Amino acid sequence: MNAVVTLSIRKAGSLVLFALLIAAGVHGAPPAQAQKKNPRLKVVKAFTSANSPGAVATATATCPKTTRRDLGPWRAISAGFDLGGVVPGFSNNGPPLPPSGSAVVYESRKVGQRSWRVSAQDLSGSFTLKVSLYCQNGVPKTNHAGTTVSTPGSSQLGPSAVAKCRSGRTVSGGFSTPPPFTPAGTANLVIASMPSGQKAWKAQVLSSQASSLTSYVYCAKRGRVRVVHSFAGEPSSRVTQDGTEAFGNTAGKPCPAKGRFLPGGGGFSEEGLTTTQYLIPVGSHQQGSGTGWHTDGLKVGSGVPVALRAHLVCG
């Protein structure tokens, strides 16, 4: 029998409860303009929204076609996402502003050589989705591989799917599951999407219904790859109380501000979670000019401390 998990989201001093098999809500970040510090790098934004339960919001960001004769065409290297309106906002003179809705990201993957697509599904109210695509000149095309696993019809941690490079080394990676909102609740919350060594990418779900999970890895010929991980013991990364946010950053171990692929792909993972105590992915995106990665998440359940970690491919 599928276990029911209750997600509590604070709303103007009260609690709004969503009884779902796996509930999700995520947090947005303010828009940013294209980076101009390095002419080889460009950030492209895409936005969309949804405002009814079950509605799907899909945003695709695309690198420009413009080429530089000395560097070649723009290519999609990696991407990040943020959802807005799903956690309490800040107020200068009063209680936190209530969230406008709840949603779950179920897809983040590269499309061709110039685009990246992210999809999220509405659980309640309204939300906005922002995709940040990191484009670069002077790099080769990537090849890709994907691995799909079946997920069980019972509540459990996992399974994981690991996609491995057939040639070259990891540049970035992504994940997808079928749209998770069903009449019986929400299935397959993605709890990890991260590099695995120099030649693979791992995705993991918190399962509740029979479905599937796919992990994607994007690879190219490159030198040695270094994977940077945030420190799980930093105070802001570990939270215990329901409805609080955890943050993970690799800023303490930045990648060099150079390299063939910059920024590399980044991701997130959780430590200490259970089927009723876990973190909902809130956002996952670049920090700095490709030298760091930031991720944040929303705690479900009180009592068990769960840590959030950020990961980044360097080189």
C-alpha positions in Angstrom: 0.0 0.0 0.0 1.3 3.5 -0.8 2.2 5.6 2.2 0.7 9.1 2.5 3.2 11.8 3.3 1.8 15.2 4.5 3.6 18.3 3.5 3.2 21.4 5.6 3.8 24.9 4.1 3.6 27.9 6.3 1.1 30.5 5.1 0.7 33.8 6.9 1.3 32.3 10.3 -0.8 29.1 9.7 -0.1 25.8 8.2 -1.6 24.6 4.9 -1.4 20.8 4.6 -1.1 18.9 1.4 -1.8 15.1 1.8 0.2 13.6 -1.1 2.1 10.4 -1.6 5.2 12.6 -2.0 4.6 16.4 -1.8 6.8 19.1 -3.3 7.3 22.8 -3.3 10.2 24.9 -4.5 11.7 28.3 -4.3 12.7 30.9 -6.9 15.6 33.2 -7.4 15.5 36.7 -8.9 16.1 37.1 -12.6 19.6 37.9 -13.8 21.1 39.3 -17.0 23.5 37.6 -19.3 27.0 37.6 -18.0 29.5 39.9 -19.7 32.7 39.3 -17.8 33.8 36.6 -20.2 33.0 36.9 -23.9 33.1 33.1 -24.2 30.2 32.8 -21.7 26.5 33.7 -22.0 23.5 33.1 -19.7 20.1 32.7 -21.4 16.9 32.8 -19.3 13.5 31.3 -20.0 10.3 31.7 -17.9 6.9 30.1 -17.7 4.2 29.6 -15.1 1.2 27.4 -14.1 -1.8 28.2 -11.9 -4.0 25.1 -11.6 -3.4 21.6 -10.0 -2.0 19.2 -12.5 -1.0 21.9 -15.0 2.5 21.4 -16.5 4.9 24.3 -17.0 7.8 23.7 -19.4 10.5 26.3 -20.2 13.2 25.8 -22.9 16.2 28.1 -23.0 18.2 28.2 -26.2 21.7 29.6 -26.9 22.0 32.1 -29.7 22.9 31.0 -33.2 25.5 33.8 -33.6 29.0 32.5 -34.0 32.4 34.1 -33.5 34.8 33.3 -36.3 37.6 32.8 -33.8 35.6 30.7 -31.3 32.8 29.0 -33.2 29.1 28.6 -32.4 27.5 28.8 -29.0 26.8 25.5 -27.3 24.6 24.6 -24.2 27.0 23.4 -21.4 24.7 23.1 -18.4 21.6 24.7 -16.9 19.9 25.5 -13.6 16.3 26.0 -12.4 14.3 27.9 -9.8 10.6 27.9 -8.9 9.1 31.1 -7.6 6.1 31.6 -5.3 6.2 28.3 -3.5 7.9 29.2 -0.2 7.1 32.1 2.2 8.6 35.4 1.0 10.4 38.0 3.1 8.6 41.0 4.6 10.3 44.0 6.2 7.4 44.9 8.4 5.5 41.8 9.4 5.2 38.1 9.1 6.5 36.2 6.0 4.5 36.6 2.9 2.5 33.4 2.1 3.5 31.2 -0.8 1.2 31.4 -3.9 1.3 27.7 -4.6 3.2 24.4 -4.7 4.9 22.5 -7.6 7.5 19.8 -8.3 10.3 19.8 -11.0 10.3 16.4 -12.8 12.5 17.1 -15.8 15.8 18.9 -16.5 17.6 17.8 -19.6 19.6 19.0 -22.6 17.9 19.3 -26.0 20.2 19.1 -29.0 23.4 21.2 -28.8 21.9 24.6 -28.0 18.9 24.1 -25.7 17.9 22.9 -22.2 14.4 22.0 -21.1 12.9 22.0 -17.6 9.4 20.9 -16.7 7.4 21.3 -13.4 3.9 20.3 -12.5 1.5 22.3 -10.4 0.2 20.8 -7.1 -1.8 23.8 -5.9 -2.1 27.5 -6.5 0.4 29.2 -8.9 4.1 29.3 -9.4 6.7 30.5 -11.9 9.6 28.5 -13.4 12.9 30.0 -14.4 15.5 28.2 -16.4 19.1 29.5 -16.6 21.1 28.1 -19.5 24.9 28.5 -19.5 26.2 28.8 -23.0 29.9 28.8 -24.2 31.9 29.4 -27.3 35.0 27.5 -28.3 33.9 24.0 -27.1 33.1 20.8 -29.1 29.7 19.1 -29.3 28.7 16.8 -26.5 27.5 13.2 -26.9 25.0 11.8 -24.5 23.9 8.6 -22.8 20.8 7.8 -20.7 19.8 5.1 -18.3 16.2 4.3 -17.2 15.1 2.3 -14.2 11.7 1.3 -13.0 10.4 2.6 -9.7 8.3 0.5 -7.3 4.8 0.9 -6.2 5.7 1.3 -2.6 7.3 4.1 -0.6 11.1 3.8 -0.4 14.4 5.6 -0.9 15.5 5.0 -4.5 16.1 3.5 -6.9 19.0 5.4 -8.6 19.9 5.6 -12.3 23.5 6.1 -13.4 24.2 7.1 -17.0 27.8 6.5 -18.2 29.8 8.2 -20.9 30.4 6.0 -23.9 33.3 8.3 -24.9 34.9 11.3 -23.3 34.3 12.6 -19.8 31.3 14.3 -18.1 30.4 17.9 -18.9 27.0 17.9 -17.3 23.9 15.8 -16.7 20.2 15.8 -16.1 17.1 13.7 -15.2 13.5 13.1 -16.1 10.4 11.2 -14.7 6.9 11.1 -16.1 4.7 13.9 -14.9 4.2 13.0 -11.3 0.8 14.3 -10.4 -1.8 11.5 -10.4 -5.2 11.0 -8.9 -3.6 8.9 -6.2 -1.0 11.6 -5.3 2.5 12.5 -6.3 5.1 9.9 -7.3 8.8 10.0 -7.8 10.3 13.1 -6.2 13.8 13.5 -7.5 16.1 13.8 -4.5 19.5 13.7 -6.3 21.0 14.7 -9.6 24.8 14.8 -9.5 28.1 13.9 -11.2 29.4 10.4 -10.4 33.1 10.3 -10.9 34.6 11.6 -14.2 32.4 9.7 -16.6 28.9 9.3 -15.2 25.8 11.1 -13.8 23.5 9.8 -11.1 19.9 10.6 -10.4 17.8 9.2 -7.5 14.1 9.4 -6.5 12.0 9.0 -3.4 9.5 6.4 -4.8 5.9 5.9 -4.1 4.2 4.7 -7.2 5.2 2.4 -10.1 6.8 4.6 -12.7 10.3 5.3 -14.0 13.4 7.5 -13.7 16.0 8.4 -16.3 19.4 9.9 -15.7 21.3 11.7 -18.6 25.0 12.4 -18.9 26.5 14.8 -21.5 30.1 14.0 -22.4 33.0 15.4 -24.5 36.7 14.9 -25.1 38.4 16.8 -22.3 41.2 16.5 -19.8 41.0 15.3 -16.2 37.7 16.2 -14.5 37.5 17.2 -10.9 34.2 17.0 -9.0 33.6 19.6 -6.2 31.2 18.9 -3.3 29.8 21.3 -0.7 30.5 20.6 3.0 27.4 18.9 4.4 28.2 20.1 7.9 27.9 23.8 7.2 25.1 25.3 9.4 22.8 26.3 6.6 22.8 22.9 4.9 21.2 20.9 7.6 17.6 21.5 8.8 15.3 19.7 11.1 11.9 21.5 11.3 9.2 21.1 8.7 8.9 24.0 6.2 12.4 25.4 6.7 15.0 25.8 3.9 18.4 24.2 3.5 21.2 25.6 1.4 24.2 24.0 -0.2 27.1 25.9 -1.9 30.4 24.9 -3.4 31.8 28.4 -2.9 34.2 27.2 -0.2 35.8 24.9 -2.8 35.5 26.9 -6.1 36.4 25.7 -9.5 39.2 27.6 -11.2 37.9 30.5 -13.3 39.2 28.8 -16.4 38.9 25.5 -18.2 37.7 24.1 -21.4 34.1 23.9 -20.2 33.0 26.7 -17.8 30.7 26.5 -16.1 30.4 22.7 -15.7 27.3 20.9 -14.8 26.1 21.1 -11.2 23.5 19.3 -9.1 22.3 18.3 -5.6 21.9 15.4 -3.2 20.5 14.7 0.3 21.9 13.0 3.4 20.1 11.6 6.4 16.6 11.5 4.8 13.9 8.9 5.3 10.6 8.3 3.4 8.8 10.8 5.7 11.7 13.2 6.4 13.4 14.7 3.4 14.2 17.8 1.4 12.3 19.0 -1.6 14.6 20.4 -4.3 14.0 24.2 -4.3 16.6 25.3 -6.9 19.8 24.3 -8.5 21.9 26.8 -10.4 25.3 28.4 -11.0 27.0 30.5 -8.4 29.5 33.1 -9.5 30.9 33.0 -13.0 30.9 29.2 -13.3 33.2 28.7 -10.3 30.5 27.5 -7.9 27.1 25.9 -7.7 24.2 26.7 -5.3 21.2 24.5 -4.4 18.4 24.8 -1.8 15.5 22.7 -0.6 12.4 22.7 1.6 12.2 20.4 4.6 9.2 17.9 4.9 8.6 16.5 8.4 10.1 17.6 11.7 12.5 15.8 14.0 15.1 14.2 11.7 18.0 16.5 10.5 18.5 16.2 6.7 21.4 17.8 4.9 21.6 19.2 1.4 24.7 19.1 -0.7 25.7 20.9 -3.9 28.0 19.3 -6.5 29.9 20.8 -9.5 32.0 19.4 -12.4 35.3 21.4 -12.8 37.9 21.3 -15.5 
